[in-house]
Structures are given as structure tokens and as C-alpha cells.
């Protein structure tokens, strides 16, 4: 199988999962939205978004689906099953609509738009994202004050998914440090090689820099 990826948040997440699981996949950097590339990738994902897992029969897209597939293939409980699966899915669902969504709103304004020249920062959007972040981070802070990881005693995909946008916090500048338990939890993720630097040894061009000022 081949994992098509870029350095953006969701593809980065998929690569981190694959490296953490030591998945038997090839890695290929891709740019479906580059001029002249759309028709090459459209049969693999009609949305043209990454990541895409290309298999012998058909392709699989969306980071959560790819993580589930890779975890099953590896015989790992990284994607929780059995009694822990409902709790994991709860965090995936809540996180994407709340914590990760808040991070995304702020990162899009302060990071993505500036990186790709998509316009000036919408400060009202930033304030809305920060408000959402404060609400969601307070909930996570309370939950993580009594546990090391979101599900059970070891890291799971719920932790990786929740933290999707935090590797880009140099651009987003979210006040993670205001939440000690949340910061401790994220420090644990940063101690995992596959999470800290999933692109090590891969042909993966750096993202465009954010202009100063």
C-alpha cells in the first residue's frame, strides 16, 4: 500500500499514525491541487484532499478511516476496540467538533491564510476560535487532570486526533500553557518520535514560510 501525504495537519496525522504503527506502507508526497494534477488524483479521492491510502483494490481517504485500517492491519489496539471503542469514538467526535475545530479556526487565520497569501487575518474569527478553544480546553483540562491519556492507560488514536493542529501552534499561538494537564498530555505526545517528527527520512518539502509581521 502507498500513503499519499503532505505536511498539512490531516496528512501529517496519517503519517504519524503510520510511523507509530510501523505500518507496511510506502510514503509518497503529493499535491493534488497543484496545476495539472487534479485528474491524476481525482480517481483516488473525488475531494482531492490528502491523505489517501492507495491499496491493491481501491483507495481509502480520510485520516480517521486510514488510521482504523492501519491499526487493524498491524493488529494494534491503537485504534481501540471492544469496550474501549465507544469512549474512543466519543473523543474523536467531540474533538473534531470542539477542540480541533477551535484550533483549526485560529490556525487557518494566523497560519494557513498567511502561508498561502489568502488574505488578511480576520480578527473576529480569531476571537471566536480562541473562545471555542477556552471552552474545549477547560473540559480537556478537567478530564486529563486525572488520567495520562484520553482512553485507558496508553496512547491511542484519540490522543493523536485530538492533537491534530497542535504541532502548528507556533503559527496559531493558542494559549496551551494556561492548561497544565493539557500541556503535560501534549508533552507526552511530543516524546513519541513518530508524533514529534513523522517526516523524518521522507521526501517531504517544507511548508511555505509565514511572512514576518
BELDAKA-V768406 format. One record per residue. N is the residue number from 1. SS is DSSP state (helix for helix, strand for strand, loop for the rest). OMEGA is omega in whole degrees, -180 to 180 (NA if undefined). Layout:
BEGIN
N:SS:OMEGA ; N:SS:OMEGA
END
This chain:
BEGIN
1:loop:-179 ; 2:strand:178 ; 3:strand:177 ; 4:strand:-170 ; 5:strand:166 ; 6:loop:180 ; 7:loop:179 ; 8:loop:-168 ; 9:helix:-177 ; 10:helix:173 ; 11:helix:176 ; 12:helix:178 ; 13:helix:-179 ; 14:helix:178 ; 15:helix:179 ; 16:helix:177 ; 17:helix:-179 ; 18:helix:179 ; 19:helix:179 ; 20:helix:-179 ; 21:helix:-173 ; 22:loop:-176 ; 23:loop:-179 ; 24:loop:-180 ; 25:loop:168 ; 26:strand:179 ; 27:strand:179 ; 28:strand:177 ; 29:strand:-175 ; 30:loop:179 ; 31:loop:-175 ; 32:loop:-178 ; 33:loop:176 ; 34:loop:-180 ; 35:loop:176 ; 36:loop:-176 ; 37:loop:-171 ; 38:helix:-174 ; 39:helix:176 ; 40:helix:-173 ; 41:helix:-176 ; 42:helix:177 ; 43:loop:-180 ; 44:loop:177 ; 45:loop:-177 ; 46:loop:177 ; 47:loop:-177 ; 48:loop:-179 ; 49:loop:177 ; 50:loop:9 ; 51:loop:173 ; 52:strand:175 ; 53:strand:-177 ; 54:strand:-179 ; 55:loop:-179 ; 56:loop:-177 ; 57:loop:-179 ; 58:loop:179 ; 59:strand:178 ; 60:strand:179 ; 61:strand:-171 ; 62:loop:-173 ; 63:helix:-179 ; 64:helix:179 ; 65:helix:179 ; 66:helix:178 ; 67:helix:178 ; 68:helix:-179 ; 69:helix:-177 ; 70:helix:179 ; 71:helix:177 ; 72:helix:-180 ; 73:helix:-179 ; 74:helix:-176 ; 75:loop:-175 ; 76:loop:173 ; 77:loop:176 ; 78:loop:167 ; 79:loop:-173 ; 80:loop:176 ; 81:loop:177 ; 82:helix:-174 ; 83:helix:-178 ; 84:helix:-175 ; 85:helix:179 ; 86:helix:179 ; 87:helix:179 ; 88:helix:-179 ; 89:helix:175 ; 90:helix:-179 ; 91:helix:176 ; 92:helix:-178 ; 93:helix:-179 ; 94:helix:-177 ; 95:helix:-177 ; 96:helix:-178 ; 97:helix:-174 ; 98:loop:-174 ; 99:helix:-178 ; 100:helix:178 ; 101:helix:178 ; 102:helix:178 ; 103:helix:-178 ; 104:helix:-179 ; 105:helix:-178 ; 106:helix:-179 ; 107:helix:180 ; 108:helix:-178 ; 109:helix:-174 ; 110:helix:-176 ; 111:helix:-172 ; 112:helix:-177 ; 113:helix:-179 ; 114:helix:-178 ; 115:helix:-174 ; 116:loop:176 ; 117:loop:-176 ; 118:loop:177 ; 119:loop:-178 ; 120:loop:177 ; 121:loop:173 ; 122:loop:-173 ; 123:helix:175 ; 124:helix:176 ; 125:helix:178 ; 126:helix:180 ; 127:helix:177 ; 128:helix:178 ; 129:helix:179 ; 130:helix:177 ; 131:helix:178 ; 132:helix:179 ; 133:helix:-179 ; 134:helix:179 ; 135:helix:-178 ; 136:helix:-179 ; 137:helix:178 ; 138:helix:178 ; 139:helix:178 ; 140:helix:179 ; 141:helix:179 ; 142:helix:-180 ; 143:helix:-174 ; 144:helix:177 ; 145:loop:-179 ; 146:loop:-180 ; 147:loop:180 ; 148:loop:-176 ; 149:loop:-175 ; 150:loop:-178 ; 151:loop:178 ; 152:loop:-172 ; 153:loop:-179 ; 154:loop:-180 ; 155:loop:177 ; 156:loop:178 ; 157:helix:177 ; 158:helix:178 ; 159:helix:180 ; 160:helix:-177 ; 161:helix:-179 ; 162:helix:-174 ; 163:loop:-173 ; 164:loop:-172 ; 165:loop:-175 ; 166:helix:175 ; 167:helix:-179 ; 168:helix:-175 ; 169:helix:173 ; 170:helix:177 ; 171:helix:-175 ; 172:helix:179 ; 173:loop:175 ; 174:loop:-175 ; 175:loop:-178 ; 176:helix:-177 ; 177:helix:178 ; 178:helix:-174 ; 179:loop:-172 ; 180:helix:-178 ; 181:helix:177 ; 182:helix:178 ; 183:helix:177 ; 184:helix:178 ; 185:helix:-179 ; 186:helix:174 ; 187:helix:176 ; 188:helix:177 ; 189:helix:-180 ; 190:helix:177 ; 191:loop:178 ; 192:loop:-175 ; 193:helix:-176 ; 194:helix:178 ; 195:helix:-175 ; 196:helix:-177 ; 197:loop:-177 ; 198:loop:-175 ; 199:loop:-178 ; 200:loop:177 ; 201:loop:-179 ; 202:loop:173 ; 203:loop:-173 ; 204:loop:-180 ; 205:loop:-179 ; 206:loop:173 ; 207:loop:175 ; 208:loop:180 ; 209:loop:174 ; 210:loop:-179 ; 211:loop:178 ; 212:loop:177 ; 213:loop:NA
END
